[in-house]
Amino acid sequence: MRLGEFSSVHATAKRRIQREGVAAVAPAEQELRELLPQLESDEDRRVAINLINRLSGYAVPPKPPTPLMQEALSVERAATESVGSVDERIAIMAAARRRIFEIADRAPADEAPGIRALTRVLEHLESNLRDPDWPQDSNGS
Amino acid sequence: MAVVRINPSSEEYRRFVHLYEVARALRPSKIDRWNRELYATVGEADCWGSLQPDGSFKFSKELVFDKLGDHATPQERVQALTTVLHESNHARVQIDAADEPNAVRSRHSKSLDEGLTEWISVDDVAMFADRAGYGELPDPPAAYPAAYHAANSLLEYPAGADAARRTADRAIDAPVVMRWDVITDEIVKNKLADVVPRDPQHQQAARAELINAMTQLSWGHLDTSQPIVGPVVARDTTRALDNATQRVRDHYTKSPSTPYPTKTASAVSQPHDPGAEMRVLTGLAPAAQAPLSMPELGDRARTDAAHGRVSSSRRGSPNRFGRPVVREP
């Protein structure tokens, strides 16, 4: 088993724990431990054990978004859902990315990177409007 | 802002190659779109970077390259690594898929590509970081862009949350234009296997109808760039897929041996449920209609597509591809 395949099982277990809480931790840990012998190397097993050890932490509900994160999420969502011409949407997305970085600049050091990261997808969608893979789709020609 | 080529003998280049190789080992692929050219943007503080159409990678010095070194907080580092993993995942698949009748060639496939790639990359970054020698890093905050939520909604639709990652693993391996087809294949397998015959013609027709459920009305709004992802789209996608699934089921209940009569482009102006589909379809891919103005992908264009581009010079040429919807009732 590749480590990437193990990560798929781990990610599914993680989501189940996030939905179902602490009762789902022990079965998930056992399910994943049983896969360890199938991994291809001791290094993969080391990483896999570290992933298993993280599972109990997912039973704790994540902290709600801070006001600054909420503000950034709102800006990102509005830009993504914006309607208009291609040029208008490019301008909206670029402005939203700048706005989110400004919000991040006001955030504590441990929170700012996560806020900035909201622009990773927005940046790509904006780039695709500027330079589309399928030009006929986004300029109406 | 300046763009600087990273010298292949530099520490930054070697560090990136190591990360790229780890990413590819974790998720192997025969496709490798990186041309081994690496660039840094310097002083462009609000761009993370991307895989360029020519096959090169370009990343922010401040947000990515500097944060992969020794002077970064754990959260800065995990976001830099997520960016590298996200872009590496883009490089391992083709964009186009020649002669596939259910290919969706529109910006909406790009949106699903982005949401799916971010979804997978956030899932895998802890493993990626540890395997690459960065140790155990904290999870990124549980706050995601709209495209992530839209992808999550689609991935959970066929068989629930526990099967979402399996669907994602299949979809991320498919060419960008075929991700919709993979997801609808999971829907057919999980929700319609009792009525849709296993014959490929029936399967393709059923998938096409489900794709069209997410695509129809945006064709009427080509003069504007419509929203393409988001919570409203995610919610209404479920409703549109419920309706389309029921249409396929109703058809095969009545006519089990006749392939689903998917609509032609001219028939899509009458939505089955305007309230739901108007919102969905302004957002998602016009699979049925895409070939109407799709570039002809001859050999040259296929070469372009292999490098991540469809030649704009061929815009509007008659298409040689089958449409995802080809049969009249």
Interface residues (C-beta under 8 A of the other chain):
Chain A: R2 L3 G4 F6 S7 S8 H10 A11 T12 R15 R16 R19 E43 D44 V47 N50 L51 R54 P62 P65 M69 A72 L73 E76 R77 T80 E81 S82 V83 G84 S85 V86 E88 R89 R97 R98 F101 A109 D110 E111 A112 P113 G114 I115 R116 A117 L118 T119 R120 V121 L122 E123 H124 L125 S127 N128 L129 D131 P132 D133 W134 P135 Q136 D137 S138 G140 S141
Chain B: A25 L26 R27 P28 A45 D46 C47 W48 S50 P53 L63 T73 P74 Q75 E76 V78 Q79 T82 T83 H86 I95 R105 S106 R107 S109 K110 S111 E114 G115 E118 D123 D124 A126 M127 D130 R131 E136 D139 P140 P141 A142 A143 Y144 P145 A146 A147 Y148 A161 D162 A164 R165 R166 D169 V176 L222 D223 T224 S225 Q226 P227 I228 V229 G230 P231 V232 V233 P286 A290 S293 M294 P295 G308 R309 V310 S312 R315 G316
